[in-house]
């Protein structure tokens, strides 16, 4: 409020009111002066410690100056270096993570490739085994073509044929000797047998057909008569079959069994015809299906 505004207020006061106002303002001035003196007295150090206070104040001022602008700049630079180092470590960590991800992905890819290759090899091996098995059984025919008397009136000559119906794909066969069994009661008894002309087992390259003969002698005194006047005979032969002449594990072990009814030497044909009601001369052998 300006003096022009305060003047009308003072003019409205009476002489007694002006005196009272002056006294009140004087009392207020003395109270403020007393407070100022008391505050100054409380802040003033004792007489013996004033020098020490000045020294402490000087040291404090020196420290504040020392830690002022000169120290703030290196601190700021250090923080910037730390920020940069932190950023570099984050980048390195990112590369390490990417490398780990790439390594795991590569490991999965290698594992998948190995698994696929192993399955592919197993499938190829299984397919080759099936093809070889087909060649050893369905692609190789073995049959009994004849059984005849030998001149010694004791023995017989067995003729068997192996045939490969696919000459473009020859197979290799190593056939073992033919074994001959004669039934006596419910048991089978092996009888003497040997390859004709003393032939020894060998690997045969079979492109078309191969004939081999065996001489055997059924010599049992008691034999089973399933058909009147005929012995029950079994022929058995094991062979190793492969597509190669020098195989490793690509081999199939095949066993063939054939059964015939065989007429003994010197049998009475007339008696056999009557018992069997067989027209004509009874044959030397009667083939049976494999069983």
C-alpha positions as a Markdown table, in Angstrom:
| # | Residue | x | y | z |
|---|---|---|---|---|
| 1 | Unk | 0.0 | 0.0 | 0.0 |
| 2 | Unk | 1.5 | 3.4 | -1.0 |
| 3 | Unk | 1.9 | 6.4 | 1.3 |
| 4 | Unk | -0.9 | 8.2 | -0.5 |
| 5 | Unk | -3.2 | 5.4 | 0.4 |
| 6 | Unk | -2.0 | 5.3 | 4.1 |
| 7 | Unk | -2.4 | 9.1 | 4.6 |
| 8 | Unk | -6.2 | 9.2 | 4.7 |
| 9 | Unk | -6.2 | 6.5 | 7.4 |
| 10 | Unk | -3.8 | 8.5 | 9.7 |
| 11 | Unk | -5.9 | 11.7 | 9.2 |
| 12 | Unk | -9.0 | 9.9 | 10.5 |
| 13 | Unk | -7.2 | 9.1 | 13.8 |
| 14 | Unk | -7.5 | 11.3 | 16.8 |
| 15 | Unk | -4.5 | 12.6 | 18.8 |
| 16 | Unk | -5.0 | 9.9 | 21.5 |
| 17 | Unk | -5.2 | 7.1 | 18.8 |
| 18 | Unk | -2.1 | 8.4 | 17.1 |
| 19 | Unk | -0.2 | 8.3 | 20.5 |
| 20 | Unk | -1.4 | 4.8 | 21.2 |
| 21 | Unk | -0.3 | 3.7 | 17.7 |
| 22 | Unk | 3.2 | 5.2 | 18.2 |
| 23 | Unk | 3.6 | 3.4 | 21.5 |
| 24 | Unk | 2.5 | 0.1 | 20.0 |
| 25 | Unk | 5.0 | 0.5 | 17.1 |
| 26 | Unk | 7.8 | 1.3 | 19.6 |
| 27 | Unk | 7.1 | -1.8 | 21.7 |
| 28 | Unk | 7.2 | -3.9 | 18.5 |
| 29 | Unk | 10.5 | -2.4 | 17.5 |
| 30 | Unk | 12.1 | -3.2 | 20.9 |
| 31 | Unk | 10.9 | -6.8 | 20.8 |
| 32 | Unk | 12.4 | -7.3 | 17.3 |
| 33 | Unk | 15.7 | -5.8 | 18.4 |
| 34 | Unk | 15.8 | -8.0 | 21.5 |
| 35 | Unk | 15.2 | -11.1 | 19.3 |
| 36 | Unk | 17.9 | -10.1 | 16.9 |
| 37 | Unk | 20.4 | -9.7 | 19.8 |
| 38 | Unk | 19.5 | -13.0 | 21.3 |
| 39 | Unk | 20.0 | -14.8 | 17.9 |
| 40 | Unk | 23.3 | -13.1 | 17.3 |
| 41 | Unk | 24.5 | -14.1 | 20.9 |
| 42 | Unk | 23.5 | -17.8 | 20.3 |
| 43 | Unk | 25.4 | -18.0 | 17.0 |
| 44 | Unk | 28.6 | -16.4 | 18.3 |
| 45 | Unk | 31.3 | -19.0 | 19.4 |
| 46 | Unk | 33.1 | -18.9 | 22.7 |
| 47 | Unk | 36.2 | -16.7 | 22.9 |
| 48 | Unk | 38.7 | -19.6 | 23.0 |
| 49 | Unk | 37.2 | -21.4 | 20.1 |
| 50 | Unk | 36.9 | -18.6 | 17.5 |
| 51 | Unk | 40.3 | -19.4 | 15.9 |
| 52 | Unk | 39.5 | -23.1 | 15.7 |
| 53 | Unk | 36.2 | -22.3 | 14.1 |
| 54 | Unk | 37.9 | -20.1 | 11.5 |
| 55 | Unk | 40.4 | -22.9 | 10.7 |
| 56 | Unk | 37.6 | -25.5 | 10.4 |
| 57 | Unk | 35.6 | -23.1 | 8.1 |
| 58 | Unk | 38.7 | -22.7 | 5.9 |
| 59 | Unk | 39.3 | -26.4 | 5.7 |
| 60 | Unk | 35.6 | -27.0 | 4.9 |
| 61 | Unk | 35.8 | -24.4 | 2.2 |
| 62 | Unk | 38.9 | -25.9 | 0.7 |
| 63 | Unk | 37.3 | -29.4 | 0.6 |
| 64 | Unk | 34.2 | -27.9 | -1.1 |
| 65 | Unk | 36.4 | -26.2 | -3.7 |
| 66 | Unk | 38.4 | -29.4 | -4.2 |
| 67 | Unk | 35.3 | -31.5 | -4.7 |
| 68 | Unk | 33.7 | -28.9 | -6.9 |
| 69 | Unk | 33.8 | -28.7 | -10.6 |
| 70 | Unk | 37.2 | -30.4 | -10.9 |
| 71 | Unk | 35.9 | -33.7 | -9.5 |
| 72 | Unk | 32.5 | -33.7 | -11.2 |
| 73 | Unk | 34.0 | -33.9 | -14.7 |
| 74 | Unk | 36.0 | -37.1 | -14.1 |
| 75 | Unk | 33.1 | -38.7 | -12.3 |
| 76 | Unk | 30.9 | -37.9 | -15.3 |
| 77 | Unk | 33.6 | -39.3 | -17.7 |
| 78 | Unk | 33.9 | -42.4 | -15.6 |
| 79 | Unk | 30.1 | -42.9 | -15.7 |
| 80 | Unk | 30.2 | -42.5 | -19.4 |
| 81 | Unk | 33.0 | -45.2 | -19.7 |
| 82 | Unk | 30.9 | -47.5 | -17.5 |
| 83 | Unk | 27.9 | -46.9 | -19.7 |
| 84 | Unk | 30.0 | -47.7 | -22.8 |
| 85 | Unk | 31.5 | -50.8 | -21.1 |
| 86 | Unk | 28.0 | -51.9 | -20.1 |
| 87 | Unk | 26.9 | -51.5 | -23.7 |
| 88 | Unk | 29.8 | -53.5 | -25.0 |
| 89 | Unk | 29.2 | -56.3 | -22.5 |
| 90 | Unk | 25.5 | -56.4 | -23.6 |
| 91 | Unk | 26.6 | -56.7 | -27.2 |
| 92 | Unk | 29.1 | -59.5 | -26.3 |
| 93 | Unk | 26.3 | -61.2 | -24.4 |
| 94 | Unk | 24.1 | -60.9 | -27.4 |
| 95 | Unk | 26.7 | -62.5 | -29.6 |
| 96 | Unk | 27.2 | -65.3 | -27.1 |
| 97 | Unk | 23.5 | -65.9 | -27.0 |
| 98 | Unk | 23.3 | -65.9 | -30.8 |
| 99 | Unk | 26.3 | -68.3 | -30.9 |
| 100 | Unk | 24.7 | -70.6 | -28.4 |
| 101 | Unk | 21.4 | -70.6 | -30.4 |
| 102 | Unk | 23.4 | -71.3 | -33.6 |
| 103 | Unk | 25.3 | -74.1 | -31.9 |
| 104 | Unk | 22.0 | -75.7 | -30.6 |
| 105 | Unk | 20.4 | -75.3 | -34.0 |
| 106 | Unk | 23.5 | -76.9 | -35.6 |
| 107 | Unk | 23.4 | -79.8 | -33.1 |
| 108 | Unk | 19.8 | -80.4 | -33.8 |
| 109 | Unk | 20.5 | -80.3 | -37.6 |
| 110 | Unk | 23.4 | -82.7 | -37.2 |
| 111 | Unk | 21.3 | -85.0 | -35.0 |
| 112 | Unk | 18.5 | -84.9 | -37.5 |
| 113 | Unk | 20.9 | -85.7 | -40.4 |
| 114 | Unk | 22.5 | -88.6 | -38.6 |
| 115 | Unk | 19.1 | -90.0 | -37.6 |
| 116 | Unk | 17.8 | -89.6 | -41.2 |
| 117 | Unk | 21.0 | -91.3 | -42.6 |
| 118 | Unk | 20.7 | -94.1 | -40.1 |
| 119 | Unk | 17.0 | -94.7 | -40.9 |
| 120 | Unk | 17.8 | -94.5 | -44.6 |
| 121 | Unk | 20.6 | -97.0 | -44.2 |
| 122 | Unk | 18.4 | -99.3 | -42.2 |
| 123 | Unk | 15.6 | -99.0 | -44.8 |
| 124 | Unk | 18.1 | -99.8 | -47.6 |
| 125 | Unk | 19.5 | -102.7 | -45.7 |
| 126 | Unk | 16.0 | -104.0 | -45.0 |
| 127 | Unk | 15.1 | -103.6 | -48.6 |
| 128 | Unk | 18.2 | -105.4 | -49.7 |
| 129 | Unk | 17.5 | -108.2 | -47.2 |
| 130 | Unk | 13.9 | -108.5 | -48.6 |
| 131 | Unk | 15.2 | -108.6 | -52.2 |
| 132 | Unk | 17.8 | -111.3 | -51.2 |
| 133 | Unk | 15.2 | -113.3 | -49.4 |
| 134 | Unk | 12.9 | -113.1 | -52.4 |
| 135 | Unk | 15.8 | -114.2 | -54.6 |
| 136 | Unk | 16.6 | -117.1 | -52.2 |
| 137 | Unk | 13.1 | -118.4 | -51.9 |
| 138 | Unk | 10.7 | -117.1 | -54.6 |
| 139 | Unk | 13.5 | -116.6 | -57.1 |
| 140 | Unk | 15.1 | -120.0 | -56.6 |
| 141 | Unk | 13.3 | -123.2 | -57.4 |
| 142 | Unk | 14.5 | -126.6 | -56.1 |
| 143 | Unk | 12.7 | -129.7 | -57.0 |
| 144 | Unk | 13.1 | -133.5 | -57.0 |
| 145 | Unk | 13.0 | -134.7 | -60.6 |
| 146 | Unk | 13.7 | -138.4 | -60.2 |
| 147 | Unk | 14.5 | -141.2 | -57.8 |
| 148 | Unk | 15.8 | -144.4 | -59.5 |
| 149 | Unk | 17.2 | -147.8 | -58.6 |
| 150 | Unk | 21.0 | -148.2 | -58.5 |
| 151 | Unk | 22.4 | -151.4 | -60.1 |
| 152 | Unk | 23.7 | -152.7 | -56.7 |
| 153 | Unk | 20.1 | -153.6 | -55.8 |
| 154 | Unk | 20.4 | -151.7 | -52.5 |
| 155 | Unk | 20.9 | -148.0 | -53.3 |
| 156 | Unk | 18.9 | -145.2 | -55.1 |
| 157 | Unk | 20.0 | -142.2 | -57.1 |
| 158 | Unk | 18.3 | -139.0 | -56.3 |
| 159 | Unk | 18.2 | -136.2 | -59.0 |
| 160 | Unk | 17.4 | -132.6 | -57.9 |
| 161 | Unk | 17.4 | -129.4 | -59.9 |
| 162 | Unk | 18.0 | -125.8 | -58.9 |
| 163 | Unk | 16.6 | -123.2 | -61.3 |
| 164 | Unk | 16.9 | -119.4 | -61.4 |
| 165 | Unk | 13.9 | -118.0 | -63.5 |
| 166 | Unk | 15.7 | -114.6 | -63.9 |
| 167 | Unk | 18.9 | -115.2 | -65.9 |
| 168 | Unk | 19.7 | -111.5 | -66.0 |
| 169 | Unk | 20.2 | -111.5 | -62.2 |
| 170 | Unk | 22.4 | -114.5 | -61.3 |
| 171 | Unk | 22.5 | -115.7 | -57.7 |
| 172 | Unk | 25.3 | -117.5 | -55.9 |
| 173 | Unk | 24.5 | -120.7 | -54.1 |
| 174 | Unk | 26.6 | -122.8 | -51.9 |
| 175 | Unk | 24.6 | -126.0 | -51.3 |
| 176 | Unk | 25.5 | -128.5 | -48.6 |
| 177 | Unk | 25.2 | -132.3 | -49.0 |
| 178 | Unk | 21.8 | -133.9 | -49.2 |
| 179 | Unk | 20.8 | -135.7 | -46.1 |
| 180 | Unk | 18.3 | -138.6 | -46.3 |
| 181 | Unk | 16.1 | -139.8 | -43.5 |
| 182 | Unk | 13.9 | -142.9 | -43.3 |
| 183 | Unk | 10.9 | -143.1 | -41.0 |
| 184 | Unk | 10.8 | -145.9 | -38.5 |
| 185 | Unk | 7.8 | -145.8 | -36.2 |
| 186 | Unk | 7.3 | -142.1 | -35.3 |
| 187 | Unk | 11.0 | -141.2 | -35.6 |
| 188 | Unk | 13.2 | -140.3 | -38.5 |
| 189 | Unk | 16.5 | -142.1 | -38.9 |
| 190 | Unk | 19.3 | -140.8 | -41.1 |
| 191 | Unk | 20.6 | -143.3 | -43.6 |
| 192 | Unk | 23.9 | -143.3 | -45.6 |
| 193 | Unk | 24.0 | -140.8 | -48.5 |
| 194 | Unk | 26.8 | -139.1 | -50.6 |
| 195 | Unk | 27.1 | -137.0 | -53.7 |
| 196 | Unk | 27.4 | -138.8 | -56.9 |
| 197 | Unk | 30.8 | -138.8 | -58.6 |
| 198 | Unk | 32.3 | -137.6 | -55.3 |
| 199 | Unk | 31.4 | -134.0 | -55.9 |
| 200 | Unk | 32.3 | -131.6 | -53.2 |
| 201 | Unk | 30.2 | -128.6 | -52.1 |
| 202 | Unk | 31.2 | -125.4 | -54.0 |
| 203 | Unk | 29.8 | -122.0 | -54.7 |
| 204 | Unk | 27.6 | -122.1 | -57.9 |
| 205 | Unk | 26.8 | -119.1 | -60.0 |
| 206 | Unk | 23.3 | -119.9 | -60.9 |
| 207 | Unk | 22.0 | -118.0 | -64.0 |
| 208 | Unk | 19.7 | -120.8 | -65.3 |
| 209 | Unk | 19.6 | -124.3 | -63.9 |
| 210 | Unk | 21.9 | -126.7 | -62.1 |
| 211 | Unk | 21.4 | -130.5 | -61.6 |
| 212 | Unk | 22.9 | -132.5 | -58.8 |
| 213 | Unk | 22.6 | -136.1 | -57.8 |
| 214 | Unk | 22.8 | -138.0 | -54.5 |
| 215 | Unk | 23.2 | -141.7 | -53.9 |
| 216 | Unk | 21.6 | -143.1 | -50.7 |
| 217 | Unk | 20.8 | -146.4 | -49.2 |
| 218 | Unk | 17.8 | -146.9 | -46.9 |
| 219 | Unk | 19.0 | -149.7 | -44.7 |
| 220 | Unk | 16.5 | -149.9 | -41.9 |
| 221 | Unk | 15.1 | -153.3 | -41.2 |
| 222 | Unk | 11.9 | -151.8 | -39.7 |
| 223 | Unk | 10.4 | -149.0 | -41.6 |
| 224 | Unk | 7.0 | -147.2 | -41.4 |
| 225 | Unk | 4.6 | -148.1 | -44.2 |
| 226 | Unk | 2.2 | -145.2 | -44.7 |
| 227 | Unk | 1.3 | -146.4 | -48.2 |
| 228 | Unk | 1.1 | -150.2 | -48.7 |
| 229 | Unk | 4.5 | -151.5 | -49.9 |
| 230 | Unk | 6.3 | -148.1 | -49.8 |
| 231 | Unk | 8.9 | -146.6 | -47.4 |
| 232 | Unk | 8.5 | -143.0 | -46.2 |
| 233 | Unk | 11.7 | -141.0 | -47.1 |
| 234 | Unk | 12.7 | -137.4 | -46.4 |
| 235 | Unk | 15.4 | -135.5 | -48.3 |
| 236 | Unk | 16.9 | -132.4 | -46.7 |
| 237 | Unk | 19.4 | -129.9 | -47.9 |
| 238 | Unk | 20.7 | -126.5 | -46.6 |
| 239 | Unk | 22.1 | -123.8 | -48.9 |
| 240 | Unk | 23.6 | -120.4 | -48.5 |
| 241 | Unk | 22.3 | -117.9 | -51.1 |
| 242 | Unk | 23.7 | -114.5 | -51.9 |
| 243 | Unk | 23.7 | -111.9 | -54.8 |
| 244 | Unk | 27.5 | -111.8 | -54.6 |
| 245 | Unk | 30.3 | -114.3 | -55.0 |
| 246 | Unk | 32.1 | -113.0 | -51.9 |
| 247 | Unk | 29.3 | -111.9 | -49.5 |
| 248 | Unk | 29.7 | -110.4 | -46.0 |
| 249 | Unk | 26.4 | -110.5 | -44.1 |
| 250 | Unk | 24.2 | -110.5 | -47.2 |
| 251 | Unk | 23.4 | -114.2 | -46.9 |
| 252 | Unk | 20.2 | -116.2 | -46.6 |
| 253 | Unk | 20.3 | -119.7 | -45.1 |
| 254 | Unk | 17.7 | -121.8 | -46.9 |
| 255 | Unk | 16.7 | -125.3 | -46.0 |
| 256 | Unk | 14.6 | -127.5 | -48.3 |
| 257 | Unk | 12.8 | -130.6 | -47.3 |
| 258 | Unk | 11.1 | -133.1 | -49.7 |
| 259 | Unk | 9.2 | -136.3 | -48.9 |
| 260 | Unk | 8.6 | -139.3 | -51.1 |
| 261 | Unk | 7.2 | -142.8 | -50.9 |
| 262 | Unk | 9.9 | -145.2 | -52.0 |
| 263 | Unk | 9.4 | -148.7 | -53.3 |
| 264 | Unk | 11.9 | -151.1 | -51.9 |
| 265 | Unk | 14.2 | -153.1 | -54.1 |
| 266 | Unk | 12.6 | -156.4 | -55.1 |
| 267 | Unk | 9.1 | -155.4 | -54.1 |
| 268 | Unk | 6.2 | -157.5 | -55.3 |
| 269 | Unk | 4.4 | -155.2 | -57.8 |
| 270 | Unk | 1.4 | -157.4 | -58.1 |
| 271 | Unk | 0.8 | -157.4 | -54.3 |
| 272 | Unk | 1.2 | -153.6 | -54.3 |
| 273 | Unk | -1.3 | -153.2 | -57.1 |
| 274 | Unk | -3.8 | -155.3 | -55.3 |
| 275 | Unk | -3.4 | -153.5 | -52.0 |
| 276 | Unk | -3.4 | -150.1 | -53.5 |
| 277 | Unk | -5.7 | -150.8 | -56.4 |
| 278 | Unk | -3.1 | -149.1 | -58.5 |
| 279 | Unk | -3.5 | -149.6 | -62.3 |
| 280 | Unk | -0.3 | -150.5 | -64.1 |
| 281 | Unk | 3.2 | -150.9 | -62.7 |
| 282 | Unk | 3.8 | -149.2 | -59.4 |
| 283 | Unk | 6.4 | -146.4 | -59.7 |
| 284 | Unk | 9.7 | -146.4 | -57.9 |
| 285 | Unk | 8.7 | -143.3 | -56.0 |
| 286 | Unk | 5.6 | -141.2 | -55.4 |
| 287 | Unk | 6.4 | -137.5 | -54.6 |
| 288 | Unk | 4.6 | -135.6 | -51.8 |
| 289 | Unk | 4.1 | -131.9 | -51.3 |
| 290 | Unk | 6.7 | -130.3 | -48.9 |
| 291 | Unk | 5.6 | -130.4 | -45.3 |
